[in-house]
Structure formats: structure tokens, C-alpha cells
Amino acid sequence: MYHNRANNERSENNRGYMMHDIMTVDARGLSCPQPAMLAQEALQKTGEGTIQILVDSGTARENVSRLARNLGWNVTVEEQPDGSYRLILQK
């Protein structure tokens, strides 16, 4: 789950936070279909703008990317040094 929180605040219970008008959904450590479900919730709630989704598996990367593209979002994927992925979704 993600939460809109200002000032880059993040508690251990949160899966995401707002950072400079970019919503972040941290789905690392979650099994499919949870990352895609969290991404879909964020996409529907936001409607447009920029959303950053953090995932740590190729399956989650593909599922979230496919979902976002099917909903009309542009997707950029960045592989991180630790092997996780940062998906930047823009509309």
C-alpha cells in the first residue's frame, strides 16, 4: 500500500511516500500479484503525473509494465545496482 506523505517521511508500515510530486510505491519483497495490484491502485488514484514503482523481480517488472502500458501510461525501467528495478510511469 502507498501513502501520500510530505517531506519524504516514511514509516516501517508504509510501502510508499510522496517525494517532490512523484508518488512512490515500494513493492520490493512482495510476491505477484501484489506489486501489480499496488501499482493499479496508484494508477487509478493518480490518473496522471509521475509514479515511481520499486520492484525486485523480473516478473513484477513485466507485470507492472504491462499493466501500466495497457492503461495508457509511458513506462521507463531502470535496473538498480542491487538487481531491483525502478519503474517510472508517466501520463
N, C-alpha and C positions, 0 to 999 in steps of 0.2 A: 504494500500500500504506500502511497505517497502522500505527503502533506505539504501544503503551501506554507513555508516558514521563511520569514525575512532574516536578513543578516547572517546567512549561511549557517543558521542553527540546525543542529541535527542531534536527536537523542537516539539511544540504542534501540528504541521501539520503532523508529521511523525507517522507512525504506526509501525516502527521498526528501528533497527540500528544494526551495526556490533559490536560485542563485542568479542575480542580475537578470531577472525576467526570463530565465531559462529554467523550465521545470526539469528536475532530475528524478528519475525513477531508478532506484538501485535494486535490481533483481538478481544480483550475484548471489550464488548459493541456493537459488530456488530451482526446483525441477519443473520441467514443462508439464502442464501448460501455464503455470503461474506467471512467468515473465510476460508471455503474450497477453494474459488476462489483465495484468497491471498496466501494460502498455495500452491496451484497448481502452481501459478506463481513463487513462491520462489523455489519450487522443480525443475521446468523446467529450471529456470535460473541458479541454483546452480549445478545441475547434480549429485554432490556427496559432501560428507562432513557432517557437522552437522548443522541442522537448529532447532531453538527453536521457537515453536508456542505457544502463550499465548491466551487462550480462557476462557470464563466464563460461558459456558453452557455445559450440558451433550450432547446435540445434536451436537454442534460444535465439541466437543471432539471426538464423534463417527464418524462424517463425515470426519474430517481431518485425523483421524487414519486410516479409511478405504481407503481413497484416497491414503495416503502415502504407505500403505501396498500393495495396488494394483499396485503401481508404483515401487515396489521392495525395499522400504525403511524399516528399522527397526524402530519400534516406542516404546518409553518408555513414560508412562504417570505418572505424579506426581501431586497429588492433593495438592493445596496450602492451607494454613491456612484460607484464606479468601473465600474458596469454589471455586476458579477458578482452572484452570488446566494448567500445563506446559507440553507440548508435546515435546519430544526430538526425532528428526528424524535423522537417520544416515544411510549413504550408503558409 
